[in-house]
Amino acid sequence: MTSRELPGNPEEGAGNARALIAGYDTRIKRRLFILAALAFALLAAFVLDLVTGPSSMSMGHALKGLFGLADLSLPQRIIIFDVRVPAALTAILVGAALSLAGAEMQTVLNNPLASPFTLGVSSAASLGAALALVLGLGIPGVPPDWIVSGNAFVFAFASVLLLQGMARARGAGVETLVLVGIAMVFTFNALVALVQFVASQDALQQLVFWTMGSLGRASWDKLAILALLLIILLPLSLRDAWKLTALRLGEDRARSFGINVVRLRFVSLLRVSLLAGTSVAFVGTIGFIGLVGPHIARLLVGEDHRFFLPTAVLTGALLMSLASALSKVLATGVVLPVGIMTALIGVPFFVFLIFTSRERA
């Protein structure tokens, strides 16, 4: 028997190693291609969002005016650069923030249904907004224009702090956190219904519209806060990417790698509270992006959080941008609540990816 025929010879081992490296490189290139494709699709959706909306401008004229290829009147310039651009950018940032928050929530709680909406964050924000809109209760010293957003943020932030407290409590496991989150949803919804019961007709109409989610409250100052938040928190999430990936293997395995699981969960939920609380405070209840965005990202690139987190960010931003554009074209002259559109956009896409992934398997 020659050396080439001997089992486990060095040449065979080297060939296997090269094959593994080649396979790994192929997976990395595929994931990078997916990220690039999502970024290109997001850019196209952003432009589509900018050129659609109720006005006398045609899409072609708005597109040319956007890039300085056509003269715009003062009202047209205000519509594009003071109304549509802030709303379109807010849609992207809110979608990215909610999807990133949902991705981290699903990982640290090990629950595919975890999201800012399903674990009470959005319901808590709705209660804060209801108290401001119906009863006029707000944080002392907050300007009137910010009282609704301020209340919504404080209540959303407090709801995640409650989850954090449960996470650090002795003997409280992941299942307990999920159950507490579900209980918070029903509790806050009941309190919102109680406030609605005593609300006047005008206040009730404002509250119902707020809970549907709207980009009509977008402004440059709120946009700056969202952008700064993402610029700070996204790198921190990516810094913990390998820890989050290890956590997907199980808490015991993560601890064997030297990871402080309790601290990781606490820090991650703190990021979630800031991302979700700020987003919901500025645009109202958006109940689908934080759930479906991470699932779509997981189907596309897998569990490696180095790619999963950026993909979730781009997927959430893309869904929200498409929902924003769709909300302006379904009914002539009317902008529908974007919270309704997120479900109409996300559900079919999500179901399609589920069935296509099963066919590939």
Buried (B, 14 or more C-beta within 10 A) or exposed (E): EEEEEEEEEEEEEEEEEEEEEEEEEEBEEEBEEBBEEBBEBBEEBBBBBBBBBEBEBEEEBBBBBBEEEBEBEEEBEEBBBEBBBBBBBBBBBBBBBBBBBBBBBBBBBBBEBBBBBBBBBBBBBBBBBBBBBBEEEBEEEBEEEBBBBBBBBBBBBBBBBBBBEBBEEEEBEBEBBBEBBBEBBEBBBEBBEEBBEEBEEEBBEBBEBBBBBBBEBBBEEBBEBBBEBBEEBBEEBBEBBBBBBBBBEEBEEBBEEEBEBEEBBBBBBBBBBBBBBBBBBBBBBBBBBBBBBBBBBBBBBBEBBBBBBBBBBBBBBBBBBBBBBBBBBEEEEEBBBBBBBBBBBBEEBBEEBEEEEEEEE
